[in-house]
């Protein structure tokens, strides 16, 4: 049986609210794990960073290093949802 465990929601989701949402949470978890829900073709992020090759990770590391050396501030606009 799937379980939803999140120690970071206690400050804003009460136990009674969790119980009300439990079935929905488990359904959503099952759809994510099974890659079967709406938008399932966009669930590749679930395998990150494990699915990245060593070359891709090195490319990201080098880009981050270059950004750190050339800029004081980096602003990212428009990223969200599953692409986080």
PDB file with SEQRES, HELIX, SHEET and CRYST1 records, atoms N, CA, C and O in Angstrom:
SEQRES   1 A   84  UNK UNK UNK UNK UNK UNK UNK UNK UNK UNK UNK UNK UNK          
SEQRES   2 A   84  UNK UNK UNK UNK UNK UNK UNK UNK UNK UNK UNK UNK UNK          
SEQRES   3 A   84  UNK UNK UNK UNK UNK UNK UNK UNK UNK UNK UNK UNK UNK          
SEQRES   4 A   84  UNK UNK UNK UNK UNK UNK UNK UNK UNK UNK UNK UNK UNK          
SEQRES   5 A   84  UNK UNK UNK UNK UNK UNK UNK UNK UNK UNK UNK UNK UNK          
SEQRES   6 A   84  UNK UNK UNK UNK UNK UNK UNK UNK UNK UNK UNK UNK UNK          
SEQRES   7 A   84  UNK UNK UNK UNK UNK UNK                                      
HELIX    1 AA1 UNK A   15  UNK A   34  1                                  20    
HELIX    2 AA2 UNK A   40  UNK A   42  5                                   3    
HELIX    3 AA3 UNK A   44  UNK A   47  5                                   4    
HELIX    4 AA4 UNK A   54  UNK A   70  1                                  17    
HELIX    5 AA5 UNK A   81  UNK A   83  5                                   3    
CRYST1    1.000    1.000    1.000  90.00  90.00  90.00 P 1           1          
ATOM      1  N   UNK A   1       0.842  -1.191   0.000  1.00  0.00           N  
ATOM      2  CA  UNK A   1       0.000   0.000   0.000  1.00  0.00           C  
ATOM      3  C   UNK A   1       0.880   1.244   0.000  1.00  0.00           C  
ATOM      4  O   UNK A   1       1.864   1.317   0.736  1.00  0.00           O  
ATOM      5  N   UNK A   2       0.528   2.201  -0.811  1.00  0.00           N  
ATOM      6  CA  UNK A   2       1.262   3.461  -0.871  1.00  0.00           C  
ATOM      7  C   UNK A   2       1.012   4.262   0.392  1.00  0.00           C  
ATOM      8  O   UNK A   2      -0.046   4.166   1.014  1.00  0.00           O  
ATOM      9  N   UNK A   3       1.987   5.038   0.749  1.00  0.00           N  
ATOM     10  CA  UNK A   3       1.862   5.890   1.924  1.00  0.00           C  
ATOM     11  C   UNK A   3       2.332   7.274   1.556  1.00  0.00           C  
ATOM     12  O   UNK A   3       3.237   7.432   0.736  1.00  0.00           O  
ATOM     13  N   UNK A   4       1.728   8.269   2.151  1.00  0.00           N  
ATOM     14  CA  UNK A   4       2.148   9.653   1.962  1.00  0.00           C  
ATOM     15  C   UNK A   4       2.765  10.108   3.266  1.00  0.00           C  
ATOM     16  O   UNK A   4       2.066  10.261   4.267  1.00  0.00           O  
ATOM     17  N   UNK A   5       4.049  10.323   3.262  1.00  0.00           N  
ATOM     18  CA  UNK A   5       4.759  10.771   4.456  1.00  0.00           C  
ATOM     19  C   UNK A   5       5.384  12.119   4.175  1.00  0.00           C  
ATOM     20  O   UNK A   5       6.155  12.259   3.226  1.00  0.00           O  
ATOM     21  N   UNK A   6       5.067  13.102   4.974  1.00  0.00           N  
ATOM     22  CA  UNK A   6       5.665  14.415   4.799  1.00  0.00           C  
ATOM     23  C   UNK A   6       5.733  15.116   6.140  1.00  0.00           C  
ATOM     24  O   UNK A   6       4.718  15.556   6.679  1.00  0.00           O  
ATOM     25  N   UNK A   7       6.918  15.215   6.662  1.00  0.00           N  
ATOM     26  CA  UNK A   7       7.106  15.848   7.966  1.00  0.00           C  
ATOM     27  C   UNK A   7       7.097  17.363   7.879  1.00  0.00           C  
ATOM     28  O   UNK A   7       7.138  18.035   8.910  1.00  0.00           O  
ATOM     29  N   UNK A   8       7.043  17.917   6.680  1.00  0.00           N  
ATOM     30  CA  UNK A   8       7.125  19.367   6.524  1.00  0.00           C  
ATOM     31  C   UNK A   8       5.769  20.055   6.386  1.00  0.00           C  
ATOM     32  O   UNK A   8       5.720  21.274   6.228  1.00  0.00           O  
ATOM     33  N   UNK A   9       4.685  19.318   6.442  1.00  0.00           N  
ATOM     34  CA  UNK A   9       3.370  19.938   6.248  1.00  0.00           C  
ATOM     35  C   UNK A   9       2.619  20.193   7.548  1.00  0.00           C  
ATOM     36  O   UNK A   9       1.567  20.832   7.538  1.00  0.00           O  
ATOM     37  N   UNK A  10       3.140  19.706   8.653  1.00  0.00           N  
ATOM     38  CA  UNK A  10       2.432  19.803   9.928  1.00  0.00           C  
ATOM     39  C   UNK A  10       2.110  21.214  10.376  1.00  0.00           C  
ATOM     40  O   UNK A  10       1.134  21.420  11.098  1.00  0.00           O  
ATOM     41  N   UNK A  11       2.910  22.195   9.965  1.00  0.00           N  
ATOM     42  CA  UNK A  11       2.665  23.577  10.373  1.00  0.00           C  
ATOM     43  C   UNK A  11       1.477  24.216   9.663  1.00  0.00           C  
ATOM     44  O   UNK A  11       0.927  25.205  10.147  1.00  0.00           O  
ATOM     45  N   UNK A  12       1.073  23.656   8.512  1.00  0.00           N  
ATOM     46  CA  UNK A  12      -0.024  24.288   7.791  1.00  0.00           C  
ATOM     47  C   UNK A  12      -1.119  23.329   7.320  1.00  0.00           C  
ATOM     48  O   UNK A  12      -2.123  23.769   6.759  1.00  0.00           O  
ATOM     49  N   UNK A  13      -0.938  22.038   7.540  1.00  0.00           N  
ATOM     50  CA  UNK A  13      -2.009  21.071   7.257  1.00  0.00           C  
ATOM     51  C   UNK A  13      -2.284  20.299   8.538  1.00  0.00           C  
ATOM     52  O   UNK A  13      -1.437  19.540   9.009  1.00  0.00           O  
ATOM     53  N   UNK A  14      -3.460  20.495   9.094  1.00  0.00           N  
ATOM     54  CA  UNK A  14      -3.830  19.820  10.324  1.00  0.00           C  
ATOM     55  C   UNK A  14      -4.109  18.344  10.094  1.00  0.00           C  
ATOM     56  O   UNK A  14      -4.348  17.914   8.965  1.00  0.00           O  
ATOM     57  N   UNK A  15      -4.077  17.579  11.168  1.00  0.00           N  
ATOM     58  CA  UNK A  15      -4.311  16.135  11.068  1.00  0.00           C  
ATOM     59  C   UNK A  15      -5.679  15.839  10.471  1.00  0.00           C  
ATOM     60  O   UNK A  15      -5.819  14.921   9.663  1.00  0.00           O  
ATOM     61  N   UNK A  16      -6.687  16.611  10.862  1.00  0.00           N  
ATOM     62  CA  UNK A  16      -8.035  16.375  10.328  1.00  0.00           C  
ATOM     63  C   UNK A  16      -8.092  16.693   8.827  1.00  0.00           C  
ATOM     64  O   UNK A  16      -8.817  16.032   8.084  1.00  0.00           O  
ATOM     65  N   UNK A  17      -7.335  17.696   8.382  1.00  0.00           N  
ATOM     66  CA  UNK A  17      -7.293  18.014   6.953  1.00  0.00           C  
ATOM     67  C   UNK A  17      -6.578  16.913   6.180  1.00  0.00           C  
ATOM     68  O   UNK A  17      -7.004  16.528   5.091  1.00  0.00           O  
ATOM     69  N   UNK A  18      -5.494  16.414   6.750  1.00  0.00           N  
ATOM     70  CA  UNK A  18      -4.775  15.306   6.114  1.00  0.00           C  
ATOM     71  C   UNK A  18      -5.703  14.114   5.933  1.00  0.00           C  
ATOM     72  O   UNK A  18      -5.732  13.504   4.864  1.00  0.00           O  
ATOM     73  N   UNK A  19      -6.454  13.782   6.961  1.00  0.00           N  
ATOM     74  CA  UNK A  19      -7.367  12.637   6.873  1.00  0.00           C  
ATOM     75  C   UNK A  19      -8.415  12.851   5.789  1.00  0.00           C  
ATOM     76  O   UNK A  19      -8.796  11.907   5.096  1.00  0.00           O  
ATOM     77  N   UNK A  20      -8.884  14.092   5.640  1.00  0.00           N  
ATOM     78  CA  UNK A  20      -9.862  14.390   4.591  1.00  0.00           C  
ATOM     79  C   UNK A  20      -9.252  14.234   3.200  1.00  0.00           C  
ATOM     80  O   UNK A  20      -9.953  13.864   2.259  1.00  0.00           O  
ATOM     81  N   UNK A  21      -7.953  14.511   3.060  1.00  0.00           N  
ATOM     82  CA  UNK A  21      -7.281  14.465   1.758  1.00  0.00           C  
ATOM     83  C   UNK A  21      -6.563  13.141   1.497  1.00  0.00           C  
ATOM     84  O   UNK A  21      -6.044  12.924   0.402  1.00  0.00           O  
ATOM     85  N   UNK A  22      -6.530  12.267   2.484  1.00  0.00           N  
ATOM     86  CA  UNK A  22      -5.705  11.060   2.399  1.00  0.00           C  
ATOM     87  C   UNK A  22      -5.947  10.249   1.128  1.00  0.00           C  
ATOM     88  O   UNK A  22      -4.992   9.869   0.450  1.00  0.00           O  
ATOM     89  N   UNK A  23      -7.195   9.982   0.800  1.00  0.00           N  
ATOM     90  CA  UNK A  23      -7.496   9.181  -0.390  1.00  0.00           C  
ATOM     91  C   UNK A  23      -7.010   9.875  -1.662  1.00  0.00           C  
ATOM     92  O   UNK A  23      -6.472   9.225  -2.559  1.00  0.00           O  
ATOM     93  N   UNK A  24      -7.197  11.189  -1.737  1.00  0.00           N  
ATOM     94  CA  UNK A  24      -6.729  11.940  -2.905  1.00  0.00           C  
ATOM     95  C   UNK A  24      -5.203  11.914  -2.993  1.00  0.00           C  
ATOM     96  O   UNK A  24      -4.642  11.771  -4.079  1.00  0.00           O  
ATOM     97  N   UNK A  25      -4.544  12.050  -1.861  1.00  0.00           N  
ATOM     98  CA  UNK A  25      -3.084  12.012  -1.844  1.00  0.00           C  
ATOM     99  C   UNK A  25      -2.557  10.660  -2.310  1.00  0.00           C  
ATOM    100  O   UNK A  25      -1.616  10.590  -3.102  1.00  0.00           O  
ATOM    101  N   UNK A  26      -3.164   9.596  -1.819  1.00  0.00           N  
ATOM    102  CA  UNK A  26      -2.729   8.257  -2.215  1.00  0.00           C  
ATOM    103  C   UNK A  26      -2.999   7.984  -3.694  1.00  0.00           C  
ATOM    104  O   UNK A  26      -2.205   7.326  -4.365  1.00  0.00           O  
ATOM    105  N   UNK A  27      -4.124   8.495  -4.196  1.00  0.00           N  
ATOM    106  CA  UNK A  27      -4.420   8.354  -5.625  1.00  0.00           C  
ATOM    107  C   UNK A  27      -3.385   9.094  -6.453  1.00  0.00           C  
ATOM    108  O   UNK A  27      -2.870   8.557  -7.434  1.00  0.00           O  
ATOM    109  N   UNK A  28      -3.077  10.327  -6.060  1.00  0.00           N  
ATOM    110  CA  UNK A  28      -2.077  11.117  -6.788  1.00  0.00           C  
ATOM    111  C   UNK A  28      -0.716  10.444  -6.727  1.00  0.00           C  
ATOM    112  O   UNK A  28      -0.002  10.396  -7.728  1.00  0.00           O  
ATOM    113  N   UNK A  29      -0.356   9.930  -5.571  1.00  0.00           N  
ATOM    114  CA  UNK A  29       0.936   9.232  -5.418  1.00  0.00           C  
ATOM    115  C   UNK A  29       0.987   8.010  -6.333  1.00  0.00           C  
ATOM    116  O   UNK A  29       2.002   7.756  -6.981  1.00  0.00           O  
ATOM    117  N   UNK A  30      -0.105   7.259  -6.383  1.00  0.00           N  
ATOM    118  CA  UNK A  30      -0.156   6.086  -7.247  1.00  0.00           C  
ATOM    119  C   UNK A  30      -0.032   6.449  -8.721  1.00  0.00           C  
ATOM    120  O   UNK A  30       0.630   5.746  -9.485  1.00  0.00           O  
ATOM    121  N   UNK A  31      -0.670   7.548  -9.121  1.00  0.00           N  
ATOM    122  CA  UNK A  31      -0.577   7.991 -10.510  1.00  0.00           C  
ATOM    123  C   UNK A  31       0.843   8.447 -10.844  1.00  0.00           C  
ATOM    124  O   UNK A  31       1.343   8.168 -11.934  1.00  0.00           O  
ATOM    125  N   UNK A  32       1.489   9.143  -9.919  1.00  0.00           N  
ATOM    126  CA  UNK A  32       2.878   9.554 -10.153  1.00  0.00           C  
ATOM    127  C   UNK A  32       3.797   8.344 -10.250  1.00  0.00           C  
ATOM    128  O   UNK A  32       4.580   8.224 -11.192  1.00  0.00           O  
ATOM    129  N   UNK A  33       3.700   7.459  -9.282  1.00  0.00           N  
ATOM    130  CA  UNK A  33       4.563   6.277  -9.274  1.00  0.00           C  
ATOM    131  C   UNK A  33       4.341   5.397 -10.501  1.00  0.00           C  
ATOM    132  O   UNK A  33       5.288   4.830 -11.046  1.00  0.00           O  
ATOM    133  N   UNK A  34       3.082   5.286 -10.933  1.00  0.00           N  
ATOM    134  CA  UNK A  34       2.752   4.446 -12.079  1.00  0.00           C  
ATOM    135  C   UNK A  34       2.826   5.177 -13.403  1.00  0.00           C  
ATOM    136  O   UNK A  34       2.608   4.585 -14.459  1.00  0.00           O  
ATOM    137  N   UNK A  35       3.135   6.478 -13.347  1.00  0.00           N  
ATOM    138  CA  UNK A  35       3.204   7.305 -14.565  1.00  0.00           C  
ATOM    139  C   UNK A  35       1.914   7.140 -15.378  1.00  0.00           C  
ATOM    140  O   UNK A  35       1.947   6.969 -16.597  1.00  0.00           O  
ATOM    141  N   UNK A  36       0.777   7.196 -14.669  1.00  0.00           N  
ATOM    142  CA  UNK A  36      -0.484   6.875 -15.324  1.00  0.00           C  
ATOM    143  C   UNK A  36      -1.511   8.000 -15.299  1.00  0.00           C  
ATOM    144  O   UNK A  36      -2.557   7.864 -15.934  1.00  0.00           O  
ATOM    145  N   UNK A  37      -1.271   9.082 -14.612  1.00  0.00           N  
ATOM    146  CA  UNK A  37      -2.261  10.142 -14.509  1.00  0.00           C  
ATOM    147  C   UNK A  37      -2.216  11.104 -15.672  1.00  0.00           C  
ATOM    148  O   UNK A  37      -1.382  10.967 -16.567  1.00  0.00           O  
ATOM    149  N   UNK A  38      -3.114  12.083 -15.663  1.00  0.00           N  
ATOM    150  CA  UNK A  38      -3.084  13.118 -16.701  1.00  0.00           C  
ATOM    151  C   UNK A  38      -1.716  13.796 -16.693  1.00  0.00           C  
ATOM    152  O   UNK A  38      -1.186  14.127 -15.633  1.00  0.00           O  
ATOM    153  N   UNK A  39      -1.160  13.997 -17.863  1.00  0.00           N  
ATOM    154  CA  UNK A  39       0.149  14.622 -17.968  1.00  0.00           C  
ATOM    155  C   UNK A  39       1.298  13.675 -17.696  1.00  0.00           C  
ATOM    156  O   UNK A  39       2.428  14.115 -17.485  1.00  0.00           O  
ATOM    157  N   UNK A  40       1.023  12.374 -17.698  1.00  0.00           N  
ATOM    158  CA  UNK A  40       2.051  11.395 -17.348  1.00  0.00           C  
ATOM    159  C   UNK A  40       3.242  11.431 -18.305  1.00  0.00           C  
ATOM    160  O   UNK A  40       4.326  10.958 -17.964  1.00  0.00           O  
ATOM    161  N   UNK A  41       3.045  11.988 -19.495  1.00  0.00           N  
ATOM    162  CA  UNK A  41       4.164  12.086 -20.426  1.00  0.00           C  
ATOM    163  C   UNK A  41       5.185  13.136 -19.976  1.00  0.00           C  
ATOM    164  O   UNK A  41       6.261  13.249 -20.562  1.00  0.00           O  
ATOM    165  N   UNK A  42       4.845  13.898 -18.939  1.00  0.00           N  
ATOM    166  CA  UNK A  42       5.739  14.941 -18.431  1.00  0.00           C  
ATOM    167  C   UNK A  42       6.300  14.592 -17.054  1.00  0.00           C  
ATOM    168  O   UNK A  42       6.607  15.495 -16.276  1.00  0.00           O  
ATOM    169  N   UNK A  43       6.440  13.318 -16.738  1.00  0.00           N  
ATOM    170  CA  UNK A  43       6.904  12.925 -15.403  1.00  0.00           C  
ATOM    171  C   UNK A  43       8.369  12.497 -15.376  1.00  0.00           C  
ATOM    172  O   UNK A  43       8.801  11.842 -14.428  1.00  0.00           O  
ATOM    173  N   UNK A  44       9.122  12.852 -16.384  1.00  0.00           N  
ATOM    174  CA  UNK A  44      10.540  12.506 -16.411  1.00  0.00           C  
ATOM    175  C   UNK A  44      11.314  13.084 -15.237  1.00  0.00           C  
ATOM    176  O   UNK A  44      12.348  12.544 -14.843  1.00  0.00           O  
ATOM    177  N   UNK A  45      10.817  14.179 -14.677  1.00  0.00           N  
ATOM    178  CA  UNK A  45      11.479  14.823 -13.540  1.00  0.00           C  
ATOM    179  C   UNK A  45      11.529  13.917 -12.319  1.00  0.00           C  
ATOM    180  O   UNK A  45      12.347  14.128 -11.423  1.00  0.00           O  
ATOM    181  N   UNK A  46      10.660  12.909 -12.274  1.00  0.00           N  
ATOM    182  CA  UNK A  46      10.661  12.006 -11.125  1.00  0.00           C  
ATOM    183  C   UNK A  46      11.961  11.221 -11.015  1.00  0.00           C  
ATOM    184  O   UNK A  46      12.330  10.775  -9.928  1.00  0.00           O  
ATOM    185  N   UNK A  47      12.648  11.055 -12.121  1.00  0.00           N  
ATOM    186  CA  UNK A  47      13.876  10.268 -12.133  1.00  0.00           C  
ATOM    187  C   UNK A  47      15.137  11.124 -11.996  1.00  0.00           C  
ATOM    188  O   UNK A  47      16.249  10.596 -12.010  1.00  0.00           O  
ATOM    189  N   UNK A  48      14.970  12.423 -11.865  1.00  0.00           N  
ATOM    190  CA  UNK A  48      16.135  13.297 -11.720  1.00  0.00           C  
ATOM    191  C   UNK A  48      16.586  13.318 -10.275  1.00  0.00           C  
ATOM    192  O   UNK A  48      15.728  13.186  -9.403  1.00  0.00           O  
ATOM    193  N   UNK A  49      17.814  13.468  -9.959  1.00  0.00           N  
ATOM    194  CA  UNK A  49      18.955  13.576 -10.866  1.00  0.00           C  
ATOM    195  C   UNK A  49      19.557  12.222 -11.233  1.00  0.00           C  
ATOM    196  O   UNK A  49      20.572  12.178 -11.927  1.00  0.00           O  
ATOM    197  N   UNK A  50      18.966  11.131 -10.789  1.00  0.00           N  
ATOM    198  CA  UNK A  50      19.518   9.805 -11.037  1.00  0.00           C  
ATOM    199  C   UNK A  50      19.656   9.514 -12.526  1.00  0.00           C  
ATOM    200  O   UNK A  50      20.609   8.855 -12.940  1.00  0.00           O  
ATOM    201  N   UNK A  51      18.721   9.994 -13.330  1.00  0.00           N  
ATOM    202  CA  UNK A  51      18.721   9.681 -14.751  1.00  0.00           C  
ATOM    203  C   UNK A  51      19.738  10.501 -15.551  1.00  0.00           C  
ATOM    204  O   UNK A  51      19.983  10.203 -16.720  1.00  0.00           O  
ATOM    205  N   UNK A  52      20.322  11.513 -14.946  1.00  0.00           N  
ATOM    206  CA  UNK A  52      21.297  12.337 -15.658  1.00  0.00           C  
ATOM    207  C   UNK A  52      22.617  11.599 -15.797  1.00  0.00           C  
ATOM    208  O   UNK A  52      23.056  10.892 -14.891  1.00  0.00           O  
ATOM    209  N   UNK A  53      23.230  11.779 -16.939  1.00  0.00           N  
ATOM    210  CA  UNK A  53      24.542  11.167 -17.152  1.00  0.00           C  
ATOM    211  C   UNK A  53      25.613  12.005 -16.447  1.00  0.00           C  
ATOM    212  O   UNK A  53      25.373  13.152 -16.069  1.00  0.00           O  
ATOM    213  N   UNK A  54      26.763  11.427 -16.282  1.00  0.00           N  
ATOM    214  CA  UNK A  54      27.888  12.144 -15.678  1.00  0.00           C  
ATOM    215  C   UNK A  54      28.244  13.368 -16.506  1.00  0.00           C  
ATOM    216  O   UNK A  54      28.631  14.399 -15.954  1.00  0.00           O  
ATOM    217  N   UNK A  55      28.119  13.266 -17.821  1.00  0.00           N  
ATOM    218  CA  UNK A  55      28.423  14.396 -18.702  1.00  0.00           C  
ATOM    219  C   UNK A  55      27.439  15.539 -18.490  1.00  0.00           C  
ATOM    220  O   UNK A  55      27.835  16.703 -18.444  1.00  0.00           O  
ATOM    221  N   UNK A  56      26.165  15.208 -18.361  1.00  0.00           N  
ATOM    222  CA  UNK A  56      25.158  16.245 -18.132  1.00  0.00           C  
ATOM    223  C   UNK A  56      25.388  16.938 -16.790  1.00  0.00           C  
ATOM    224  O   UNK A  56      25.304  18.162 -16.694  1.00  0.00           O  
ATOM    225  N   UNK A  57      25.678  16.147 -15.759  1.00  0.00           N  
ATOM    226  CA  UNK A  57      25.939  16.730 -14.449  1.00  0.00           C  
ATOM    227  C   UNK A  57      27.163  17.634 -14.477  1.00  0.00           C  
ATOM    228  O   UNK A  57      27.159  18.700 -13.861  1.00  0.00           O  
ATOM    229  N   UNK A  58      28.195  17.226 -15.173  1.00  0.00           N  
ATOM    230  CA  UNK A  58      29.399  18.049 -15.288  1.00  0.00           C  
ATOM    231  C   UNK A  58      29.106  19.336 -16.045  1.00  0.00           C  
ATOM    232  O   UNK A  58      29.620  20.396 -15.686  1.00  0.00           O  
ATOM    233  N   UNK A  59      28.293  19.256 -17.079  1.00  0.00           N  
ATOM    234  CA  UNK A  59      27.896  20.440 -17.834  1.00  0.00           C  
ATOM    235  C   UNK A  59      27.143  21.433 -16.943  1.00  0.00           C  
ATOM    236  O   UNK A  59      27.373  22.639 -17.019  1.00  0.00           O  
ATOM    237  N   UNK A  60      26.258  20.927 -16.116  1.00  0.00           N  
ATOM    238  CA  UNK A  60      25.513  21.784 -15.176  1.00  0.00           C  
ATOM    239  C   UNK A  60      26.463  22.405 -14.165  1.00  0.00           C  
ATOM    240  O   UNK A  60      26.364  23.596 -13.866  1.00  0.00           O  
ATOM    241  N   UNK A  61      27.385  21.606 -13.636  1.00  0.00           N  
ATOM    242  CA  UNK A  61      28.352  22.115 -12.665  1.00  0.00           C  
ATOM    243  C   UNK A  61      29.209  23.225 -13.269  1.00  0.00           C  
ATOM    244  O   UNK A  61      29.451  24.243 -12.620  1.00  0.00           O  
ATOM    245  N   UNK A  62      29.669  23.038 -14.501  1.00  0.00           N  
ATOM    246  CA  UNK A  62      30.491  24.051 -15.154  1.00  0.00           C  
ATOM    247  C   UNK A  62      29.702  25.327 -15.456  1.00  0.00           C  
ATOM    248  O   UNK A  62      30.223  26.433 -15.309  1.00  0.00           O  
ATOM    249  N   UNK A  63      28.447  25.168 -15.877  1.00  0.00           N  
ATOM    250  CA  UNK A  63      27.602  26.338 -16.123  1.00  0.00           C  
ATOM    251  C   UNK A  63      27.375  27.112 -14.827  1.00  0.00           C  
ATOM    252  O   UNK A  63      27.413  28.342 -14.825  1.00  0.00           O  
ATOM    253  N   UNK A  64      27.140  26.400 -13.729  1.00  0.00           N  
ATOM    254  CA  UNK A  64      26.950  27.060 -12.433  1.00  0.00           C  
ATOM    255  C   UNK A  64      28.213  27.806 -12.020  1.00  0.00           C  
ATOM    256  O   UNK A  64      28.132  28.921 -11.506  1.00  0.00           O  
ATOM    257  N   UNK A  65      29.361  27.212 -12.236  1.00  0.00           N  
ATOM    258  CA  UNK A  65      30.632  27.849 -11.908  1.00  0.00           C  
ATOM    259  C   UNK A  65      30.819  29.123 -12.733  1.00  0.00           C  
ATOM    260  O   UNK A  65      31.229  30.156 -12.202  1.00  0.00           O  
ATOM    261  N   UNK A  66      30.523  29.049 -14.002  1.00  0.00           N  
ATOM    262  CA  UNK A  66      30.644  30.213 -14.876  1.00  0.00           C  
ATOM    263  C   UNK A  66      29.694  31.327 -14.434  1.00  0.00           C  
ATOM    264  O   UNK A  66      30.081  32.496 -14.412  1.00  0.00           O  
ATOM    265  N   UNK A  67      28.477  30.983 -14.090  1.00  0.00           N  
ATOM    266  CA  UNK A  67      27.507  31.975 -13.624  1.00  0.00           C  
ATOM    267  C   UNK A  67      28.009  32.635 -12.347  1.00  0.00           C  
ATOM    268  O   UNK A  67      27.939  33.857 -12.210  1.00  0.00           O  
ATOM    269  N   UNK A  68      28.514  31.837 -11.412  1.00  0.00           N  
ATOM    270  CA  UNK A  68      29.036  32.391 -10.155  1.00  0.00           C  
ATOM    271  C   UNK A  68      30.181  33.366 -10.395  1.00  0.00           C  
ATOM    272  O   UNK A  68      30.291  34.382  -9.707  1.00  0.00           O  
ATOM    273  N   UNK A  69      31.027  33.062 -11.363  1.00  0.00           N  
ATOM    274  CA  UNK A  69      32.182  33.915 -11.637  1.00  0.00           C  
ATOM    275  C   UNK A  69      31.801  35.210 -12.353  1.00  0.00           C  
ATOM    276  O   UNK A  69      32.462  36.232 -12.169  1.00  0.00           O  
ATOM    277  N   UNK A  70      30.759  35.182 -13.157  1.00  0.00           N  
ATOM    278  CA  UNK A  70      30.428  36.330 -14.004  1.00  0.00           C  
ATOM    279  C   UNK A  70      29.329  37.230 -13.458  1.00  0.00           C  
ATOM    280  O   UNK A  70      29.200  38.374 -13.893  1.00  0.00           O  
ATOM    281  N   UNK A  71      28.539  36.738 -12.518  1.00  0.00           N  
ATOM    282  CA  UNK A  71      27.382  37.499 -12.065  1.00  0.00           C  
ATOM    283  C   UNK A  71      27.298  37.537 -10.544  1.00  0.00           C  
ATOM    284  O   UNK A  71      27.727  36.611  -9.855  1.00  0.00           O  
ATOM    285  N   UNK A  72      26.738  38.627 -10.041  1.00  0.00           N  
ATOM    286  CA  UNK A  72      26.475  38.724  -8.609  1.00  0.00           C  
ATOM    287  C   UNK A  72      25.073  38.223  -8.281  1.00  0.00           C  
ATOM    288  O   UNK A  72      24.833  37.692  -7.196  1.00  0.00           O  
ATOM    289  N   UNK A  73      24.159  38.395  -9.214  1.00  0.00           N  
ATOM    290  CA  UNK A  73      22.757  38.036  -8.998  1.00  0.00           C  
ATOM    291  C   UNK A  73      22.256  37.242 -10.199  1.00  0.00           C  
ATOM    292  O   UNK A  73      22.559  37.584 -11.342  1.00  0.00           O  
ATOM    293  N   UNK A  74      21.497  36.192  -9.943  1.00  0.00           N  
ATOM    294  CA  UNK A  74      20.850  35.404 -10.993  1.00  0.00           C  
ATOM    295  C   UNK A  74      19.358  35.369 -10.686  1.00  0.00           C  
ATOM    296  O   UNK A  74      18.944  34.957  -9.603  1.00  0.00           O  
ATOM    297  N   UNK A  75      18.570  35.799 -11.640  1.00  0.00           N  
ATOM    298  CA  UNK A  75      17.114  35.783 -11.479  1.00  0.00           C  
ATOM    299  C   UNK A  75      16.543  34.800 -12.492  1.00  0.00           C  
ATOM    300  O   UNK A  75      16.822  34.894 -13.688  1.00  0.00           O  
ATOM    301  N   UNK A  76      15.746  33.861 -12.007  1.00  0.00           N  
ATOM    302  CA  UNK A  76      15.109  32.873 -12.872  1.00  0.00           C  
ATOM    303  C   UNK A  76      13.611  33.168 -12.883  1.00  0.00           C  
ATOM    304  O   UNK A  76      12.966  33.220 -11.835  1.00  0.00           O  
ATOM    305  N   UNK A  77      13.078  33.358 -14.072  1.00  0.00           N  
ATOM    306  CA  UNK A  77      11.665  33.687 -14.216  1.00  0.00           C  
ATOM    307  C   UNK A  77      11.000  32.646 -15.107  1.00  0.00           C  
ATOM    308  O   UNK A  77      11.529  32.302 -16.164  1.00  0.00           O  
ATOM    309  N   UNK A  78       9.861  32.152 -14.691  1.00  0.00           N  
ATOM    310  CA  UNK A  78       9.076  31.291 -15.543  1.00  0.00           C  
ATOM    311  C   UNK A  78       9.259  29.802 -15.333  1.00  0.00           C  
ATOM    312  O   UNK A  78       8.652  29.005 -16.049  1.00  0.00           O  
ATOM    313  N   UNK A  79      10.072  29.406 -14.381  1.00  0.00           N  
ATOM    314  CA  UNK A  79      10.224  27.982 -14.130  1.00  0.00           C  
ATOM    315  C   UNK A  79       9.198  27.583 -13.073  1.00  0.00           C  
ATOM    316  O   UNK A  79       8.923  28.343 -12.145  1.00  0.00           O  
ATOM    317  N   UNK A  80       8.645  26.406 -13.220  1.00  0.00           N  
ATOM    318  CA  UNK A  80       7.659  26.004 -12.223  1.00  0.00           C  
ATOM    319  C   UNK A  80       7.144  24.598 -12.481  1.00  0.00           C  
ATOM    320  O   UNK A  80       7.544  23.928 -13.432  1.00  0.00           O  
ATOM    321  N   UNK A  81       6.261  24.183 -11.620  1.00  0.00           N  
ATOM    322  CA  UNK A  81       5.642  22.880 -11.771  1.00  0.00           C  
ATOM    323  C   UNK A  81       6.666  21.752 -11.769  1.00  0.00           C  
ATOM    324  O   UNK A  81       7.595  21.745 -10.963  1.00  0.00           O  
ATOM    325  N   UNK A  82       6.487  20.811 -12.670  1.00  0.00           N  
ATOM    326  CA  UNK A  82       7.341  19.630 -12.687  1.00  0.00           C  
ATOM    327  C   UNK A  82       8.752  19.940 -13.152  1.00  0.00           C  
ATOM    328  O   UNK A  82       9.629  19.084 -13.042  1.00  0.00           O  
ATOM    329  N   UNK A  83       8.995  21.114 -13.658  1.00  0.00           N  
ATOM    330  CA  UNK A  83      10.342  21.451 -14.147  1.00  0.00           C  
ATOM    331  C   UNK A  83      11.227  22.025 -13.072  1.00  0.00           C  
ATOM    332  O   UNK A  83      12.358  22.418 -13.359  1.00  0.00           O  
ATOM    333  N   UNK A  84      10.752  22.088 -11.837  1.00  0.00           N  
ATOM    334  CA  UNK A  84      11.609  22.546 -10.742  1.00  0.00           C  
ATOM    335  C   UNK A  84      12.712  21.554 -10.545  1.00  0.00           C  
ATOM    336  O   UNK A  84      13.558  21.737  -9.670  1.00  0.00           O  
TER     337      UNK A  84                                                      
END                                                                             
